[in-house]
Amino acid sequence: MIKILEKLLNLIYIKVCYFCGSQKDDALICTKCYSKIHFLPPSVNRKINNVNVYCVAIYDGIIKELVKALKYHGKKQLASVVADLLFKYFLSLNLDKKEFIILPVPIHKLRKRERKYNHMDLVAREFSILSKYKYNDKFILRIKDTKKQYNLKKQERILNIKDAFDIDEKYMPDKSQWLLIIDDITSTGTTLCEIIKLLKENGYENIIALTLATPDIWN
């Protein structure tokens, strides 16, 4: 009887690949779809304000579908897929000897009210489980409801994101702590630049940034 129940539960809770519908791997992303991701080498993709920025993959195909589904279409379960991709790449950087505080890039409260969640908060929670690092989603605040960046040129992005962030002193990590900023996409790097500038103005120097994707035009 117990074995029959176990089989029934396995059938009910089998995971289906979000991208192709395959049940073969019992995963939200199957091996075939995973192989279509254009991963970047484990090295610094760019420096922003003298901070190393690492990007996992090119923003196309499967990765583009993944970000849009998680960010705009309420597919919260895909946060675990993003976190897993970030964490596997992070391990390849050999930075895991340090103890990090994970800082997800915040969204404005109006945008959060509209979407009902910040997808990067969900990713930070999953990344925290995998890495055993603590995450802090209250320290950095988005105080300016900016326009969507992807429609803007570089100079427009800089002006759009200027002074968009602040910090909540109640949730400040120790100044000696290593900080790991995580985000979904880095293109021109203006968002990360503004956050890094804010952190450095408040005495933080031990910072790296890790993002899921970058458009190949910016490589």
Secondary structure as GFF3:
##gff-version 3
##sequence-region A 1 219
A	DSSP	alpha_helix	2	12	.	.	.	ID=ss1
A	DSSP	alpha_helix	31	34	.	.	.	ID=ss2
A	DSSP	beta_strand	46	48	.	.	.	ID=ss3
A	DSSP	beta_strand	51	58	.	.	.	ID=ss4
A	DSSP	alpha_helix	61	72	.	.	.	ID=ss5
A	DSSP	three_ten_helix	76	78	.	.	.	ID=ss6
A	DSSP	alpha_helix	79	92	.	.	.	ID=ss7
A	DSSP	beta_strand	100	104	.	.	.	ID=ss8
A	DSSP	alpha_helix	109	115	.	.	.	ID=ss9
A	DSSP	alpha_helix	119	131	.	.	.	ID=ss10
A	DSSP	beta_strand	134	135	.	.	.	ID=ss11
A	DSSP	beta_strand	140	142	.	.	.	ID=ss12
A	DSSP	three_ten_helix	149	151	.	.	.	ID=ss13
A	DSSP	alpha_helix	154	161	.	.	.	ID=ss14
A	DSSP	beta_strand	165	167	.	.	.	ID=ss15
A	DSSP	three_ten_helix	169	171	.	.	.	ID=ss16
A	DSSP	beta_strand	178	185	.	.	.	ID=ss17
A	DSSP	alpha_helix	190	201	.	.	.	ID=ss18
A	DSSP	beta_strand	207	214	.	.	.	ID=ss19
A	DSSP	three_ten_helix	216	218	.	.	.	ID=ss20
###
